[in-house]
Amino acid sequence: MLLAKDIKSQTLIPRYWMNRREPEGSLSGGSPTMKYGNLSQYLREKAIMTDLKEYESDKLRNRAFPYKSHAIFEKVVLRKKIVQVTPEMIREWGNEYRELKNLLETDQFIVVPLIGRLETVAVLIVDHFATQRVVKPHLIESLKIFADNAGLALENVLNYDELRAKTLTLERQTSLLNYHREFSQSILESLDVAIVVLDRENKIREWNRRAETLFQRSKEQVLGMGFDMLGPAVFDLLNVADRVYEVKNTILLTKYEYSGKESKQYLDIKFTPLRSLEMARIEGIIIMFDDVTQKKLLEDEIRRQEKLASLGEMSARVAHEIRNPLSVIGGFANRLSSSIETEEKDKSMRYIGILNTEVERLEGIVEEILEFSRPRQRLEFEEFNVIDVVEDLRILYQDKIEEKHMLLEVDIGDETLFGDKRRIKQALINLLQNAIEAGETYVGVNGYRQDNYYFCEIKNDGEKITEAVAKNLFSPFFTTKVTGTGLGLPITKKIIEEEHGGKIYVRGVGDPKVKETVFVVQLPIENRPEG
Amino acid sequence: MEKPKILVVEDEDNMRFLISEELSDEGYLVDTAANGSECLQKFEENPYDLVTIDIEMPDMSGLELAGALRERKVPVRIILLTAYSHYKSDLSSWAADAYIVKSSNFLELKSTIKELLNATNH
């Protein structure tokens, strides 16, 4: 009987039993061996022809013998000893011995370990049932030699099976891995976006086809090299990459101007941290470059067209604005020549006064137009405190406010802004002036910081702005006032938005529930002028 | 013969003064209004033979005012004054009897007024 060893359950499981009931089962019969001159040849042929199912007996089903602490099996399996069991032993030591006797239907048998290189691989129980001969010592010796060899052979087979199974798994995993790698590679290569992956030392680990085109360097040239090898053009980018490690999050640069080997390009550049699987450490940076040059050029063109269109519109308005004062000047100059002739002094003086006023008005208009159409002037950015500016304003408008018997409420925090103080003051003057003119009893100036912006609100309780008017609030030359060029708000908008990168908008339009008209100026706190 | 009465509606002070001086020279009785509502109010109190209206005014524009006068069936000649030359060709004249482009030369305005007033009289 052959019993297999199950390490996990630490049991011996009977597998095959060459039952002596069948004449084929015995090997000692003369005739089979006589037919073959060679035992090994016999065994080989027998092995090929044997159907193992014949040796699986019902009696063996679901039997398992724990070998640890088993009187016989422990000795055999763990101490690798051959145990010869005799009827006397069975009588004397009972239990486990009797159990085996009942199983094997004999009271004389030898339990032999089949030993591999280091351990018992299986257990063989043999007997002389067929011949009923007594077991002689030299038989034990032969058995031992046979058992050792069988053990090694069995171990080899088992190892081979295990190896084959592991190889199959490995192969399957490798092909899956390859599939995924190829798939992601083809995605990387097909992308319209250039992808560069840097490790913690800013060396290039990934470089897709689009990156080759963008930077005019092949993958072979750059892989493993530092990103700075691309020259000073990327030094800024390396700084941003370093920032990613600090903020531990994605950083996006929009419309970044990149001067490559060819022409100027505009790129949206996204820096994403590459994390290890446990998501703990940042292993590198993934940089994606999206070419938005076309988009930007298109946007620029649209803006240019819009500017031209509004320029035409503006020209008409400018002409109109100038025409009135000119008509007045011309008209009174005519009348002046007559009144001087007729020596009407008072009249003449009055006319001269009007001429002066209108000329001043014209000068003001010209100044405002120039101011508005001037290209980005040389701004002087400095740190200044908001409180200083608002205090100056308060002094400037004190009289006017008292005149109208209004209340000026100021509530601004102590905040240091970075910008052109003169221009910001100008913007606020425009807003405050409007508020005072429009307001009935009260004008409020409110300042506070939120996220990365400083908000300054200027409100008044005067007549609300209608939606129709609101649409044109920031349009040049639009005004609801009798005098005024209508350039105040457009200039303010230019100062806040173009010169300082902020926003300006109005709240309280068309909403009957809101009692006040509020102009909101939003200035970024970290502001640096663009060169 | 009674002097014709003219109302000058113009929001800019100096321009208003200029027009009224020029028209007074011509011998008309000139009254002024600075905006649409003032104009309508004056018409409640007095009749006028002719009114000059500046088109570009805040609050109520000259066109709106002319329309309002017509709707009230006010018997008066209306001249619209504008700084924009394109109005002459763009707009139909259902409300106004004439459009004049503003200039320092008042000849056109004066002759148009004379024409319109003579037309009324005959």
Interface residues (C-beta under 8 A of the other chain):
Chain A: A316 A319 H320 R323 N324 L326 S327 V328 I329 G330 G331 F332 A333 N334 R335 I354 T357 E358 T479 T480 K481 V482 T483
Chain B: D11 E12 N14 M15 F17 L18 E21 E22 A34 E56 P58 D59 A83 Y84 K102 S103 S104 N105 F106
